[in-house]
C-alpha cells in the first residue's frame, strides 16, 4: 500500500482504500446502518474479543 509496506504480505483482514470507498458508497446507496465493518469478519472478531480471557488474548498473533 505504501513505501513502508512495499514487498510485504498484507496483514490479515486488511483492506485497501478502494475497498473501503466501495463499501461506503454501497452502504449510502442501500441506506443501511451507519456502522460499517470492512472487512465484515472484523465485526465478529471484535464482538467476541472482550469476552476472551486475558491470557488467551495475549497469546493471539498480532
Buried (B, 14 or more C-beta within 10 A) or exposed (E): EEEEEEEEEEEEEEBEEEEEEEBEEEBEEEEEEEEBBBBEEEEEEEEEEEEEEEEEEEEEEE
